């Protein structure tokens, strides 16, 4: 009897997640399959909403009920049938930003192996400060006897080297930083006297009688602060907490009172307020007087003195964690040779385990990062590659890996490492499904699925499902011209090179920080500038950690925060950072509420005679708090069913059908000017329309139409007004945030965007470029961190960081127009840009 061959495809039948149109599709197994399509076409709905959700759900169902109760489970997707889907793992587009206790070492788990090495293989100090060589007794959990003084002591365990538990520095509790009073903020204006409020903490955090106490301490309070003697200044800032008898006159009531009161210096005032902070509001009042600095006890290493005292190959754990990963790997390889014979086997095992984990990270271009680097300072792309390395660390087989935009943050030069990791996954017998728009990555695919043809209701269909070689010759494909290089690169008119700086210059100088050297950068005003460079070259540090805080301090007339040392501008005085993080945290935030359309619509419906007769106000039409909201679902449009042992199930509210409103709201209908009763729409009806449909339905409402027209110009015409903002992709969220700033004068405003092309099809990139160009035409300066070659080619000015990542980068390699960068031999970006321009006939 012949064996049945194993399935070669995942069969999906009747997929209806989000905008998928009852989709039937065969997805090849054991291949690199890429899913492409314009923003909102349904790519993620198929990849994550159907294939990953069903693969993960079935795997979890194979676990015991006891285990499932302790795991977050995905609900069953809206699909008729999914056959032959393997267990699935997903790497999401935007990994969450880790907390202050997370480092590159902890998030990759490389630090776990290193801590074990220091525990088992280290030279430990006895309580009397004598060094003891490595011994097998540590592995056997035996007490050690000092070879010098004979004292018995317990050697440190791996936990003793963890800064999140036993190994934490007692001063900073393992964070490596302490918040101390920034004395430069205590007297922001030295031309004022103390009586006039020169000492800011006494004005904001303490009773006004501190100025009376200062007089009792011998300080003149009626002269400009700058005229005080050094002794008087010392009393103001650091004077002792002495009790004084004062005659106090209340400034408001003019009532005089005698009292005894303790003097609080300016520094003590802030420290006292900080010790009593209980919530975010309280911290807001105090934090402007604080700055973060390396902990003076552990010098920022996070580790206790005991954890720092053990050495391996002559260096402590704190020093090992400062090495770039590539250097650390080289150093670790030499550990077994330094061990006594009975420890060599254990040393090799620990080193091998560390090496396997670290090699993946090196393959993904992260060799420049050190283990002590705070995870919160990593870019989105770096965090996602950490996530990828963690997912593939174990050589699994038969797993479906779903990667959502893995090229985020990747310079074209780093793509080779990514495709190498993907090919390794395939070689181990896995299947890989990638949602991405990077044409260099798409060219590596075995198979292409294109969803569309448009966005929203115009999408959700299979346009192409074929081997890549067949797909790129199909005239129905929207992505094929970009894969083959036939599409034209330029979609906006760039400024002439001689006129780049004619509207002014933002000049920024910085001190060294992380792996970035001291910089001196010129950014043209009222132009589109892209900041480029390989991963880890310093783009995020330059723009988000230096430029943005410096511009904000300039606007607030506050001291410059490090690492900025100097900034000057022409007219720039306001900075707006537009990121692609999700909008809102629950279903109550919708496209209509965020864009401002909802406020105007509520006012319009409150003016309808039927509403006025019943005494309804605009507030009654709010589905969040108004009287017309659906009482059954409380205005969310959904009911959450708590099914024990199973994941919560969100179902459409049976009372309002998902409209969020009760029967009374649905009965109040508006007839458009010049329309008939057949054209009448209730507010719930309007919220069910797409932006484009609503623009037509509200043609007689100028304020509403203006909002809707802006959304349509941003390429968001396919979104429904009632769609929850939490369901939007990163690119959609970013463009929705920009909608608030379009249509008004932007002179003096600097817009900063971090990889706005994430999640965007090349056709969507053209729409985005049109939006950014419009901001520039309105007088804005736009600064974009970017890897997308189409975005770079359409910039007025390019600042290329590098030449490499980490210690090999951190400098401005080249700056100029895209054409100048493309012809600069020092620029790695220029090399790929030249190829891109030539391939598409862009010169």
C-alpha positions in Angstrom: 0.0 0.0 0.0 1.5 3.3 -1.1 2.0 6.1 1.5 0.1 9.3 1.1 2.5 12.1 0.2 2.8 14.9 2.8 0.8 18.1 1.9 2.6 20.7 -0.1 0.3 23.6 0.6 -1.8 25.2 3.4 -5.4 25.3 2.0 -7.5 28.3 3.1 -11.2 28.3 2.3 -13.6 31.2 2.9 -11.4 33.7 4.8 -13.3 36.8 5.9 -11.0 38.4 8.4 -11.3 42.2 8.2 -11.7 43.0 4.5 -10.8 39.6 3.0 -13.5 38.7 0.5 -14.3 35.1 1.3 -10.8 34.2 0.2 -9.6 30.8 -1.1 -5.9 30.5 -1.4 -3.2 27.8 -1.5 0.0 28.8 0.4 3.1 26.7 -0.4 4.8 24.9 2.4 8.6 24.7 2.8 9.2 27.9 0.7 9.8 31.6 1.2 6.4 33.1 0.4 6.1 36.9 0.3 2.7 38.7 0.6 2.5 42.1 -1.0 -0.2 44.7 -1.7 -1.0 48.3 -1.1 -1.6 49.5 2.5 -5.0 48.2 3.8 -5.3 45.6 1.0 -5.5 42.7 3.5 -2.0 41.4 3.6 -1.7 41.2 7.4 -5.3 39.9 7.6 -4.3 36.9 5.6 -0.8 36.4 7.1 -1.4 37.2 10.8 -5.2 37.2 11.1 -5.7 33.8 9.4 -2.5 31.7 8.9 -0.7 32.7 12.1 -3.9 32.9 14.3 -5.0 29.4 13.2 -1.6 27.8 13.4 -1.0 29.2 16.9 -4.5 28.4 18.1 -4.3 24.8 17.0 -0.9 24.4 18.7 -2.2 25.8 22.0 -5.3 23.6 21.8 -2.9 20.6 21.9 -1.7 21.7 25.4 -3.5 20.8 28.6 -6.4 22.9 29.9 -4.3 23.9 32.9 -1.5 25.3 30.7 -4.0 27.1 28.3 -5.6 29.0 31.2 -2.2 30.7 31.8 -1.6 31.7 28.2 -3.1 34.5 26.1 -5.0 32.8 23.4 -6.1 34.1 20.0 -9.7 33.7 19.0 -10.7 31.5 16.1 -10.4 33.5 12.9 -13.4 34.1 10.6 -12.7 31.4 8.0 -14.5 28.3 6.8 -11.5 26.0 6.7 -7.7 25.9 7.0 -6.0 22.6 6.2 -2.4 21.5 6.8 -1.4 24.6 8.8 1.7 23.9 10.9 2.3 25.3 14.4 3.0 29.0 13.8 5.3 31.7 15.3 4.8 35.4 14.4 7.3 38.3 14.6 5.3 41.5 14.7 6.0 44.7 12.9 6.5 46.8 16.0 7.9 45.0 19.1 6.9 46.8 22.3 9.5 49.2 23.7 11.1 47.4 26.7 11.3 48.8 30.2 14.3 50.3 31.9 15.5 47.0 33.3 15.8 45.4 29.8 19.2 45.4 28.0 20.4 43.9 24.8 21.9 41.1 26.9 18.7 40.2 28.8 16.4 40.5 25.8 18.6 38.1 23.7 19.4 35.9 26.7 23.1 36.0 25.8 23.6 37.4 29.3 22.2 34.2 30.8 25.1 32.2 29.4 27.6 34.8 30.3 26.3 34.9 33.9 26.6 31.1 34.1 30.2 31.4 32.8 31.1 33.9 35.6 29.4 31.8 38.2 31.0 28.4 37.2 34.3 29.5 35.7 35.2 32.7 37.5 37.9 33.8 39.8 35.9 34.5 43.0 36.8 36.8 45.8 36.6 35.6 49.4 35.1 37.9 52.1 38.6 39.1 52.9 39.3 40.2 49.3 41.5 37.4 48.2 41.1 36.0 44.6 40.4 32.3 44.2 41.0 30.4 40.9 38.2 28.4 39.2 37.4 25.1 40.7 35.0 22.2 40.0 33.6 22.6 43.6 31.5 25.5 42.4 29.6 23.2 39.9 29.2 20.7 42.7 27.5 23.3 45.0 30.3 22.9 47.6 31.5 25.7 49.9 34.9 27.2 48.9 37.9 27.7 51.1 40.1 30.6 50.3 43.5 29.5 49.1 45.1 32.5 50.8 43.4 32.9 54.2 41.4 29.7 54.5 38.1 31.3 55.2 35.0 29.3 54.1 32.5 31.1 51.8 29.7 30.3 49.4 30.6 31.1 45.8 28.1 33.3 43.9 25.4 31.6 41.8 24.3 32.8 38.3 21.6 34.8 40.1 24.2 36.7 42.0 25.3 38.2 38.7 21.7 39.3 37.6 21.1 43.0 38.0 17.4 42.3 38.1 17.7 40.2 41.3 20.6 39.4 43.7 23.3 41.1 41.7 21.7 44.5 41.6 23.6 47.6 42.7 21.9 48.6 46.0 22.1 52.4 45.2 20.3 52.3 41.8 18.5 48.9 42.3 19.9 47.6 39.1 18.9 50.3 36.7 22.3 51.8 36.4 20.9 55.4 36.6 20.0 57.7 39.5 17.9 60.8 39.3 19.6 63.7 40.8 18.8 67.4 41.1 19.9 69.5 38.1 21.1 72.7 39.8 21.0 74.5 36.5 17.2 74.3 36.5 16.7 75.7 40.0 17.1 79.4 39.1 16.2 79.7 35.4 16.3 83.5 35.4 19.0 85.1 37.5 17.8 88.6 36.8 14.9 88.1 39.2 15.3 88.4 42.9 14.2 85.7 45.4 11.2 87.8 46.3 10.2 87.9 42.7 10.3 84.1 42.4 13.9 83.4 41.2 14.1 80.0 43.0 11.7 77.9 40.9 11.3 74.9 43.3 10.2 77.3 46.1 7.5 78.6 43.7 6.3 75.2 42.5 7.0 72.7 45.2 7.2 74.5 48.5 5.4 77.1 50.5 6.1 80.7 49.6 7.5 81.4 53.1 10.9 79.8 52.0 11.9 83.3 50.9 11.2 84.6 54.5 13.3 81.7 55.9 16.1 82.5 53.4 16.2 86.1 54.8 16.5 84.6 58.3 19.4 82.5 57.0 21.2 85.7 56.0 20.4 85.8 52.2 19.4 89.0 50.5 16.1 88.3 48.8 15.4 91.8 47.2 18.4 91.9 44.8 18.8 90.1 41.4 20.0 86.5 42.1 23.1 87.0 40.0 24.3 89.6 42.6 24.3 87.1 45.5 27.6 86.2 47.0 28.9 82.6 46.7 28.1 82.1 50.4 24.5 83.3 49.8 24.2 81.0 46.8 25.4 78.1 48.8 22.7 78.7 51.4 20.0 78.9 48.8 21.2 75.7 47.1 22.5 73.6 49.9 21.8 75.4 53.2 21.2 73.3 56.4 17.7 72.3 57.4 17.5 74.7 60.4 14.4 75.6 62.3 13.8 79.4 62.3 11.2 81.6 64.1 9.7 84.0 61.5 7.0 86.7 61.3 5.2 85.5 58.1 2.7 87.7 56.1 0.4 85.8 53.8 0.6 87.5 50.4 -3.1 86.8 49.6 -4.8 87.5 52.9 -2.3 90.0 54.2 -2.6 88.3 57.6 0.6 88.2 59.7 1.5 85.1 61.7 4.4 84.1 63.9 5.7 80.6 63.4 8.6 78.2 63.7 9.5 76.6 60.4 12.4 74.5 59.0 14.4 75.9 56.1 14.5 73.7 53.0 17.3 74.6 50.5 16.4 74.5 46.8 18.0 71.1 46.4 16.4 69.7 49.5 13.0 71.0 48.3 13.3 69.0 45.1 14.6 65.9 46.9 11.8 66.1 49.5 9.1 66.4 46.7 10.6 63.5 44.8 10.5 61.2 47.9 6.7 61.9 48.2 5.8 61.4 44.5 2.9 58.9 44.3 1.7 59.3 40.7 2.6 60.5 37.2 1.1 64.0 37.9 3.3 64.4 40.9 6.4 63.3 39.0 5.5 65.9 36.2 5.9 68.7 38.8 9.3 67.4 40.0 11.0 65.9 36.9 11.8 69.3 35.3 14.3 69.8 38.2 16.0 66.4 37.7 18.4 64.8 35.4 19.5 61.2 35.0 23.1 60.3 35.5 25.1 57.1 35.8 24.8 55.7 39.3 28.0 56.9 41.2 28.2 53.5 43.0 28.1 51.1 40.1 29.1 53.6 37.4 26.1 52.7 35.3 27.0 49.0 35.2 23.8 48.0 37.3 25.8 45.4 39.2 26.7 45.2 42.9 30.3 45.3 44.1 30.2 41.6 44.7 29.0 40.9 41.2 31.8 43.1 39.7 34.5 41.4 41.8 34.5 38.0 40.0 36.7 37.9 36.9 37.1 35.6 33.9 40.1 36.0 31.6 41.1 39.0 33.7 37.9 41.1 33.3 34.7 41.5 35.3 31.2 40.9 34.1 30.6 44.6 33.8 33.6 45.0 31.5 32.6 42.0 29.4 29.1 43.5 28.9 30.7 46.6 27.5 32.3 44.7 24.6 30.6 44.8 21.2 29.0 41.4 20.6 31.5 40.6 17.8 34.4 41.3 20.2 32.7 39.4 23.1 32.3 36.3 21.0 36.0 36.4 20.1 36.9 36.8 23.8 34.5 34.1 25.0 36.1 31.6 22.5 39.3 31.8 24.5 37.8 30.8 27.9 38.2 27.0 27.8 41.9 27.3 27.2 42.3 29.2 30.5 40.5 26.6 32.6 41.9 23.7 34.6 41.5 20.3 32.9 38.4 19.2 34.9 36.5 22.4 33.9 37.3 22.4 30.2 34.3 20.3 29.2 31.9 22.5 31.1 33.6 25.7 29.8 33.1 24.4 26.2 29.5 23.6 26.8 28.7 27.1 28.2 30.7 28.8 25.4 29.0 26.8 22.7 25.6 27.7 24.0 26.5 31.4 24.1 28.0 31.2 20.6 25.0 29.6 19.0 22.8 32.5 20.3 25.3 35.2 19.4 26.0 33.9 15.9 22.3 34.5 14.9 22.6 38.1 16.1 25.8 38.6 14.2 24.1 37.2 11.0 21.4 39.8 11.5 23.9 42.6 11.6 23.8 43.3 15.4 27.5 42.5 16.2 28.1 46.2 17.0 25.8 46.2 20.0 27.1 45.5 23.6 25.2 43.5 26.1 24.8 46.5 28.5 23.0 48.6 25.9 19.5 49.6 27.2 16.8 47.9 25.1 14.8 51.1 25.1 17.6 52.9 23.1 17.5 50.3 20.3 15.7 51.2 17.1 12.5 49.4 16.0 14.5 47.4 13.4 17.1 46.3 16.0 14.4 45.2 18.4 12.6 43.2 15.7 15.9 41.4 14.7 16.4 40.6 18.4 12.9 39.1 18.4 13.8 37.1 15.2 17.0 35.8 16.6 15.1 34.7 19.8 12.5 32.9 17.7 14.9 30.9 15.6 17.5 30.2 18.3 16.2 26.6 18.6 16.6 24.6 15.4 12.9 23.9 15.0 11.4 22.0 12.1 7.9 22.0 10.6 7.0 25.4 11.9 5.4 28.3 10.0 7.2 31.5 10.6 5.2 34.6 9.8 7.4 37.7 9.6 5.7 41.1 9.5 7.9 43.7 7.8 11.3 42.1 8.9 13.1 44.7 6.7 12.2 47.4 9.2 15.3 49.4 10.1 17.4 47.4 7.7 19.8 49.2 5.4 20.0 47.5 1.9 23.5 46.4 3.0 22.1 44.4 5.9 19.5 42.4 3.9 21.9 39.6 3.1 22.0 38.6 6.8 18.2 38.6 7.0 17.8 36.4 3.9 20.5 34.1 5.2 18.6 33.5 8.4 15.4 32.9 6.4 17.2 30.4 4.2 18.5 28.6 7.3 14.9 28.3 8.6 13.8 26.8 5.3 16.8 24.4 5.3 15.7 23.2 8.7 12.3 22.1 7.2 10.2 25.2 8.2 8.0 27.4 6.1 8.4 31.2 6.0 5.7 33.7 5.1 6.9 37.3 4.9 4.7 40.4 4.7 7.0 43.1 3.2 7.5 45.7 0.5 11.2 45.9 0.3 11.8 45.0 -3.4 15.3 43.6 -2.7 13.7 41.1 -0.2 10.8 40.4 -2.6 13.3 39.4 -5.3 14.6 36.6 -2.9 11.1 35.0 -2.7 10.2 31.6 -4.1 6.5 32.5 -4.3 4.5 35.8 -4.4 1.0 36.3 -3.2 -0.4 39.8 -4.1 -3.6 41.0 -2.4 -5.7 43.9 -3.7 -6.1 45.4 -6.1 -6.9 48.4 -3.9 -7.3 49.2 -0.2 -10.2 48.5 2.2 -13.3 47.5 0.4 -11.4 47.7 -2.9 -9.0 45.1 -1.6 -9.3 41.7 0.0 -8.9 39.7 -3.3 -6.1 37.5 -4.6 -4.5 39.4 -7.5 -1.4 37.1 -7.9 -0.6 33.7 -6.4 2.3 32.3 -8.4 6.1 31.6 -8.4 8.0 34.8 -8.4 9.3 34.3 -12.0 5.6 34.1 -13.2 4.3 36.9 -11.0 6.7 39.6 -12.2 5.5 39.1 -15.8 1.8 39.4 -14.9 0.4 42.7 -16.0 -2.2 42.6 -13.2 0.6 43.0 -10.6 1.1 46.4 -8.9 4.4 45.4 -7.3 6.0 43.8 -10.4 7.3 47.0 -12.0 9.1 47.8 -8.8 10.7 44.4 -8.5 11.9 44.5 -12.1 13.1 48.1 -11.8 10.8 49.4 -14.6 9.0 51.9 -12.4 10.2 55.5 -12.3 11.9 56.5 -9.0 11.1 60.2 -9.0 7.7 61.3 -7.9 8.3 64.8 -6.5 10.4 67.8 -7.8 13.4 68.2 -5.6 15.1 71.5 -4.8 18.0 72.7 -7.0 21.3 72.0 -5.2 22.3 75.7 -5.3 19.1 76.6 -3.4 19.0 73.9 -0.7 19.8 76.2 2.2 18.2 79.4 0.9 15.4 79.3 3.6 17.7 78.8 6.5 19.8 76.2 8.4 19.3 74.1 11.5 22.9 73.6 12.8 23.3 70.9 15.5 26.5 70.0 17.4 26.7 67.1 19.8 29.0 65.4 22.2 29.8 61.7 21.8 27.1 59.2 23.1 26.7 55.5 22.7 28.8 54.6 19.6 28.2 58.0 18.0 31.1 60.5 17.8 30.8 64.2 18.3 28.8 65.6 15.3 28.4 68.9 13.5 25.3 68.6 11.2 23.6 71.2 8.9 19.9 70.5 8.0 18.2 72.8 5.5 14.9 74.4 6.5 11.8 74.1 4.4 13.2 71.0 2.7 12.8 67.2 2.9 15.9 65.7 4.5 16.5 62.0 4.9 19.0 60.6 7.4 20.4 57.3 6.2 23.0 54.7 7.1 23.4 51.1 7.9 21.8 49.7 11.1 23.6 51.0 14.2 25.3 53.9 12.4 23.7 56.5 14.7 20.6 57.7 12.8 18.2 57.3 15.8 20.8 58.9 18.2 21.3 61.9 15.9 17.6 62.6 15.2 15.5 61.3 18.1 18.0 61.6 20.9 19.8 64.8 19.9 17.9 66.9 17.4 14.4 66.5 18.8 15.3 67.2 22.5 17.5 70.1 21.4 14.7 71.7 19.3 12.3 71.3 22.2 14.7 72.9 24.7 15.1 75.8 22.2 11.3 76.2 22.1 11.0 76.1 25.9 14.1 78.3 26.5 15.4 75.4 28.6 19.0 74.2 29.0 20.2 72.0 26.2 20.0 68.3 27.1 22.9 66.0 26.4 24.2 65.0 23.9 23.5 68.2 22.2 26.0 70.9 22.9 24.8 73.6 20.5 21.8 74.3 18.2 20.9 77.3 16.0 18.0 77.7 13.5 16.7 80.2 11.0 13.0 80.2 11.9 12.5 76.7 13.2 10.9 76.9 16.7 8.5 73.9 17.0 9.1 70.2 16.6 6.5 67.5 15.9 7.5 63.9 16.1 5.1 61.7 14.0 5.7 58.0 14.8 3.7 55.0 13.6 2.8 53.6 17.1 -0.8 52.6 17.4 -3.4 55.3 18.1 -5.4 54.7 21.3 -5.4 51.6 23.4 -9.0 50.4 22.9 -11.9 50.3 20.5 -13.4 53.7 21.6 -10.9 55.6 19.5 -12.0 55.7 15.8 -11.0 57.3 12.6 -13.9 59.8 13.1 -12.9 60.8 16.6 -9.2 61.1 16.0 -9.5 63.1 12.8 -11.9 65.6 14.4 -14.8 64.7 12.0 -16.8 63.3 14.9 -17.0 66.6 16.9 -18.4 68.4 13.9 -20.8 65.6 13.0 -22.2 65.6 16.5 -22.9 69.3 16.3 -24.6 68.9 12.9 -26.9 66.1 14.1 -27.8 68.1 17.3 -29.1 70.9 15.1 -31.6 68.7 13.3 -35.1 69.7 14.3 -36.0 66.2 15.5 -33.0 66.3 17.9 -33.8 69.8 19.1 -37.4 69.0 19.8 -36.3 66.2 22.2 -33.7 68.4 23.8 -30.7 66.5 22.6 -27.3 68.3 22.6 -24.1 67.5 20.7 -22.8 65.5 23.8 -25.8 63.1 23.5 -24.5 61.9 20.2 -21.2 60.7 21.6 -21.0 56.9 21.6 -18.6 57.0 24.5 -20.6 59.1 27.0 -23.8 60.3 25.3 -27.3 59.3 26.1 -27.8 57.9 22.6 -25.1 55.2 22.8 -26.1 51.6 22.9 -26.8 50.5 26.4 -26.1 46.9 25.7 -22.5 47.3 24.6 -21.9 50.7 26.2 -21.0 52.2 22.8 -18.2 49.9 21.9 -20.1 48.0 19.2 -18.8 44.7 20.7 -19.6 42.3 23.5 -16.8 40.4 25.1 -17.7 36.8 26.0 -15.7 35.3 28.8 -15.5 31.6 28.0 -13.7 29.6 30.7 -10.6 27.7 29.5 -10.9 29.4 26.1 -9.9 32.9 24.9 -12.3 35.8 25.3 -14.5 36.1 22.3 -15.4 39.5 20.8 -18.7 39.4 19.0 -20.7 42.2 17.3 -23.3 43.6 19.6 -26.6 42.0 18.9 -28.6 45.1 19.9 -26.9 47.8 17.8 -25.3 45.5 15.1 -21.9 47.1 15.8 -23.1 50.7 15.1 -22.4 51.7 18.8 -25.8 53.6 19.0 -29.2 52.9 20.3 -32.5 52.9 18.4 -33.2 56.6 19.0 -29.9 57.7 17.3 -30.7 55.6 14.3 -34.1 57.3 14.0 -32.6 60.8 13.8 -31.7 61.2 10.1 -30.3 64.1 8.1 -31.3 64.8 4.5 -28.5 66.4 2.5 -29.1 69.8 1.0 -30.9 69.2 -2.3 -31.4 65.5 -1.5 -34.6 63.4 -0.9 -35.8 61.3 2.0 -34.2 58.3 0.3 -30.8 60.0 0.8 -31.3 60.6 4.6 -28.6 59.1 6.8 -28.4 58.7 10.6 -25.1 59.3 12.4 -24.5 55.6 12.7 -25.1 55.3 9.0 -22.4 57.9 8.3 -19.9 56.2 10.6 -20.4 53.0 8.5 -19.3 54.8 5.3 -15.7 54.9 4.0 -14.0 58.3 4.0 -14.6 58.6 0.3 -18.3 57.7 0.6 -18.8 60.1 3.5 -17.1 62.9 1.6 -19.8 62.6 -1.1 -22.6 62.1 1.5 -21.5 65.2 3.4 -20.8 67.4 0.4 -23.1 70.1 1.9 -21.1 70.3 5.2 -17.9 72.3 4.4 -16.1 71.6 7.7 -16.8 67.9 7.6 -15.9 67.7 3.9 -12.6 69.5 4.5 -11.5 66.9 7.2 -12.6 64.0 5.0 -10.9 65.4 1.9 -7.6 65.6 3.8 -7.9 62.0 4.8 -8.6 61.0 1.2 -5.5 63.0 0.0 -3.5 61.0 2.5 -4.5 57.8 0.8 -6.9 56.8 3.6 -10.1 57.1 1.6 -10.8 53.4 2.0 -11.0 53.5 5.9 -14.5 53.6 7.4 -15.2 56.4 9.8 -16.2 54.1 12.6 -13.1 51.9 12.3 -11.1 51.5 15.6 -7.7 53.2 15.4 -6.2 50.3 17.2 -6.8 48.2 14.0 -4.8 50.5 11.8 -1.4 49.5 10.4 1.7 51.5 11.4 1.6 53.4 8.1 -2.1 54.2 8.4 -1.6 55.5 11.9 1.3 57.7 10.9 -0.7 59.3 8.0 -3.7 59.8 10.2 -1.6 61.7 12.7 -0.3 63.9 9.9 -3.8 64.8 8.9 -4.1 67.2 11.8 -1.2 69.3 10.5 -2.1 69.5 6.8 -3.9 72.5 5.4 -2.3 75.2 7.5 0.9 77.3 7.5 3.8 75.4 8.9 6.6 78.0 8.8 8.9 77.4 11.8 7.8 73.7 12.3 10.1 70.8 12.0 8.4 67.4 11.4 10.4 64.3 12.3 9.4 60.9 11.1 11.1 57.6 11.9 10.9 55.3 8.9 7.4 56.4 7.7 7.7 54.0 4.7 7.2 51.0 7.1 4.3 48.9 5.9 4.0 50.9 2.7 3.8 49.5 -0.9 5.9 51.5 -3.3 2.7 53.1 -4.6 1.8 54.1 -1.1 5.3 55.6 -0.7 4.4 58.0 -3.6 1.3 59.1 -1.7 3.3 59.7 1.4 5.9 61.7 -0.5 3.1 63.8 -1.8 2.0 64.5 1.8 5.5 65.4 2.9 6.0 67.6 -0.1 2.8 69.4 0.8 4.1 70.1 4.3 7.3 71.5 2.8 5.3 73.7 0.4 3.5 75.0 3.5 6.8 76.1 5.0 7.7 73.0 7.2 11.1 71.4 7.5 10.8 67.6 7.3 13.5 65.3 8.7 13.0 61.6 8.0 15.0 58.6 9.2 14.8 56.2 6.2 16.1 53.2 4.4 13.7 53.1 1.6 15.6 54.0 -1.6 12.5 55.6 -3.3 12.2 58.0 -0.3 15.9 58.8 -0.3 15.9 59.4 -4.1 13.1 62.0 -3.7 14.7 63.9 -0.8 16.1 67.4 -1.2 19.0 66.6 1.1 20.6 63.4 2.4 22.7 63.0 5.6 24.4 59.5 5.5 25.7 58.1 8.7 28.3 55.4 9.0 30.3 54.0 7.5 29.5 50.9 9.5 27.4 50.1 12.6 28.5 50.5 16.3 32.1 51.5 16.8 32.6 51.3 13.0 30.0 54.1 12.5 28.7 57.1 14.3 30.0 59.7 11.9 28.5 61.7 9.0 30.0 60.0 6.0 28.4 62.2 3.4 25.8 64.8 3.0 24.3 66.3 -0.2 21.6 65.8 -2.8 20.6 62.2 -3.7 22.7 62.4 -6.8 25.8 63.6 -4.9 25.4 60.8 -2.3 25.0 58.3 -5.2 28.4 59.4 -6.6 30.2 59.5 -3.3 32.5 56.4 -3.0 32.7 56.8 0.8 28.9 56.2 1.2 27.5 52.6 1.4 24.0 54.1 1.0 25.3 55.9 -2.1 26.4 52.6 -3.7 22.8 51.1 -3.4 21.2 54.4 -4.3 23.3 54.6 -7.5 22.2 51.1 -8.5 18.6 52.0 -7.7 18.6 55.2 -9.8 20.3 53.5 -12.7 18.0 50.4 -12.6 14.9 52.6 -12.8 16.4 55.2 -15.2 16.2 57.7 -12.4 19.2 59.9 -13.5 
